[in-house]
Amino acid sequence: MNFKEYIDKDIEDKKNLLELLPMNTEARVKKYKDTIDNIIRVYQPSIESTKKYIDYKYNKLYPTKIDRTQQIEQIKSKITVYKENLISTNPNTSYYERLGFDMLIFELEHYYNYTLHENNDIIVKIISKFELASVKISAEDFKLNIFSYNYMIYIFKSIRGELINTETLKKIFWKCPNVYENIIISFRILIIKNQKRFESYLKIFESKILSQYNYKSRNELIQALYNEEINKEQLEEQDEADIVSDFISGELDFSIYQNTMNNLYGELDYFLINPIDVSNQDLLAQTLIIIDNFYQNIMEYQKYSTNEVLFENLKNTYNKNIFNLQEKQMKKDYKAQLNKINKLQAKAKKQFINKIINGENIDQILNKDEFNKCIEQQKMLNEIYIEYSNYDKMYFNLILKQNIHENSFISSIVELIVSYPFFSRSIIKSVFELENNEEVTDKYNEIFDLQYNRHRKLIDMKSIFSKENFERRLMDSYRFDNLNINETTFEEDNQTLAITNYIKLKNKLKISKFQRSLDEIEFLINIKKLKDEEEKV
Amino acid sequence: MDNKGKVTYKFELKDLTYLELYEVYKEMIEFVSFLTKTRDTAEVVKEEKEGS
């Protein structure tokens, strides 16, 4: 008989004894209560010593998680820098995207989403891009429209560290609600004018970046990004302490593992067509590698399928607007569009009213003739602004024409989305009906990761236009390797099932190597529950 | 058995499995809790007379 058996019997005996005690008089009830007190008194030391022993065991077995947050954050910062460098050195884009002008102009175009202070920051960021390429610009370069010119006088003052009265900026905005659009026009003139300076800066920048890391080519930069991602994954990989902690907290369901650990490779039945001899170590290792690859494919497929609607949208745009166009004609039209804008700009510049606004004189700054002149000029500027928007559309259409062909794969679309956020963000926003910029950024980053995914395979297999069933191709290739993949595997619920089974298999293999036994883990879970209940009381 | 004829047992908690250890502890605290409740609510029970 052990202690547990003894206590089981003793509790039963005591309960029987209490049932037999008469309670028909006050004296007998008192005796009944005294008996109970005696039993409690006998039990108390046993409870205390058992608790002490349990606490000792519990503390000894309780996992100490290693906090790797700081290391992970450091790697994340490195990854961000690598990603920025990849954007700045993207050979498929122009200086406009590589310097990030596209995104800053995009943000300023949506000035109504930002505060005055934030909009000023965006303007300062655009100016800083000029500084990078040693292009000196001042308010004098914004002598296009009286209000945008005066707004920029204040911006340059603030850059010099002078205190500025933001009330004046607000007044300018109320007087000329198109002020940001007018500033954008001036920026675009300046950006195009300094194209060569930006291009030579980027050339130097790229070689500087590569030599900084001692890389021979941009591909090594991509490899460096992958290496950091491997480091990050290794740090994020759950070890024994992490998994046991998740069991204790209930984040991972222990019962699922407890009941299936005796069949360690049970999940292989889900993945394989024919069972394998798991005692054959080489065959087992080989099979696990194939399943690892399949898992990466399913993860990629999941990202692909959740964004399929976006790829379809771009495909339809291509079919509708671009397919029948000739690249030569598109280039000609694109050039002609810029000439048209230049002519309009030259005309608008002649209408510039060169006056300084000091805040108090804003309502009297224009006489009647100047006021009319200003109204006329604004009409021209509005037209220029729309023509720039058409120019951008023509630019992106040309990019699509040059990069998408009859035999292109989804990877080409993904690359365009990543390379041209100026366009893709608007499309992302409308296709997924997203409300705010953070959601658009998250989606954009998701597609960025699809592009720079070291396990990338499917988006290079899936044709944009061909009706070929690429799931079938994938299925066939895996069936050669004894993997039980069929067409339903790619359905949403089954993707999740495959991922769940994979994680379960991986966790089981890890648990089988744990220092703690299943009984010990169960003990930790049970005692934690008891402790939580005790705390509640 | 001591000299008064009372039987005493010596148990080692380390002889228990983890599950038994948890269960015995739980049973004991539940039993004491049951006892406390029973004692606090105990009152005189009037015996019913036969035939009434």
HADDOCK unambig.tbl for C-alpha pairs under 7 A between the chains (distance, minus, plus):
assign (segid A and resid 2 and name CA) (segid B and resid 11 and name CA) 6.53 0.50 0.50
assign (segid A and resid 3 and name CA) (segid B and resid 11 and name CA) 5.60 0.50 0.50
assign (segid A and resid 4 and name CA) (segid B and resid 20 and name CA) 6.36 0.50 0.50
assign (segid A and resid 4 and name CA) (segid B and resid 24 and name CA) 5.39 0.50 0.50
assign (segid A and resid 23 and name CA) (segid B and resid 44 and name CA) 5.41 0.50 0.50
assign (segid A and resid 23 and name CA) (segid B and resid 45 and name CA) 5.63 0.50 0.50
assign (segid A and resid 24 and name CA) (segid B and resid 44 and name CA) 5.05 0.50 0.50
assign (segid A and resid 24 and name CA) (segid B and resid 45 and name CA) 4.70 0.50 0.50
assign (segid A and resid 24 and name CA) (segid B and resid 46 and name CA) 5.47 0.50 0.50
assign (segid A and resid 24 and name CA) (segid B and resid 47 and name CA) 6.53 0.50 0.50
assign (segid A and resid 25 and name CA) (segid B and resid 44 and name CA) 5.57 0.50 0.50
assign (segid A and resid 26 and name CA) (segid B and resid 44 and name CA) 6.00 0.50 0.50
assign (segid A and resid 29 and name CA) (segid B and resid 42 and name CA) 6.88 0.50 0.50
assign (segid A and resid 29 and name CA) (segid B and resid 43 and name CA) 6.33 0.50 0.50
assign (segid A and resid 29 and name CA) (segid B and resid 44 and name CA) 6.19 0.50 0.50
assign (segid A and resid 33 and name CA) (segid B and resid 39 and name CA) 5.41 0.50 0.50
assign (segid A and resid 36 and name CA) (segid B and resid 35 and name CA) 6.36 0.50 0.50
assign (segid A and resid 36 and name CA) (segid B and resid 39 and name CA) 6.64 0.50 0.50
assign (segid A and resid 40 and name CA) (segid B and resid 32 and name CA) 6.07 0.50 0.50
assign (segid A and resid 47 and name CA) (segid B and resid 25 and name CA) 6.58 0.50 0.50
assign (segid A and resid 47 and name CA) (segid B and resid 28 and name CA) 6.58 0.50 0.50
assign (segid A and resid 50 and name CA) (segid B and resid 25 and name CA) 6.52 0.50 0.50
assign (segid A and resid 519 and name CA) (segid B and resid 18 and name CA) 6.26 0.50 0.50
assign (segid A and resid 520 and name CA) (segid B and resid 18 and name CA) 6.51 0.50 0.50
assign (segid A and resid 523 and name CA) (segid B and resid 18 and name CA) 5.81 0.50 0.50
assign (segid A and resid 523 and name CA) (segid B and resid 19 and name CA) 6.31 0.50 0.50
assign (segid A and resid 523 and name CA) (segid B and resid 22 and name CA) 6.81 0.50 0.50
assign (segid A and resid 527 and name CA) (segid B and resid 22 and name CA) 6.91 0.50 0.50
